[in-house]
Each structure stands twice: as structure tokens, then as C-alpha cells.
């Protein structure tokens, strides 16, 4: 993670930061370059380092993709079914 101090000459960006801080915006500001999203600024109090790390982990991404495929194929269970199955594990 990198910390970049902002200076007064960064005024347009500072205005968005102030709006994040006061809650006038959503919790995320997307920065674009030539119309394409390249970065995001989020409120630090909403930042979850573990979630961010998992979102870039290739093993986790494969697990997530497999789970989504199961849902698309209708291979799901209700909470009651899962609880009944887990009760037999003892």
C-alpha cells in the first residue's frame, strides 16, 4: 500500500476527498484516464484489507468462479439443508 500526501495544487481531487469525508458522495471515487477506470479512492474506514487481498487471490477467484457456476447450474442448497447436513458431522 502506498500513501500519497495531497497538496493545495491538487484542489479538484481534494474536493472529492472532502466530499468522501463528509459523506456527500458514495464511499468510492473512481479515477479515470482517457475515459477508462484506472483507480479508486475509498473511505479508509470502509477499507477491508483482507477482502481486498482475497479479491486479487487467484485461488480464491477460482473457488468463486466454481461457486458461481454451481449457482447457474441450480446446484444450490437451502440453509435448512446445510444445517441438517452439518448436524450429521458430529
HELIX and SHEET records of a PDB file:
HELIX    1   1 UNK A    8  UNK A   10  5                                   3    
HELIX    2   2 UNK A   11  UNK A   22  1                                  12    
HELIX    3   3 UNK A   44  UNK A   46  5                                   3    
HELIX    4   4 UNK A   49  UNK A   55  1                                   7    
HELIX    5   5 UNK A   58  UNK A   72  1                                  15    
HELIX    6   6 UNK A   79  UNK A   87  1                                   9    
SHEET    1   A 2 UNK A  28  UNK A  33  0                                        
SHEET    2   A 2 UNK A  36  UNK A  42 -1                                        
END                                                                             
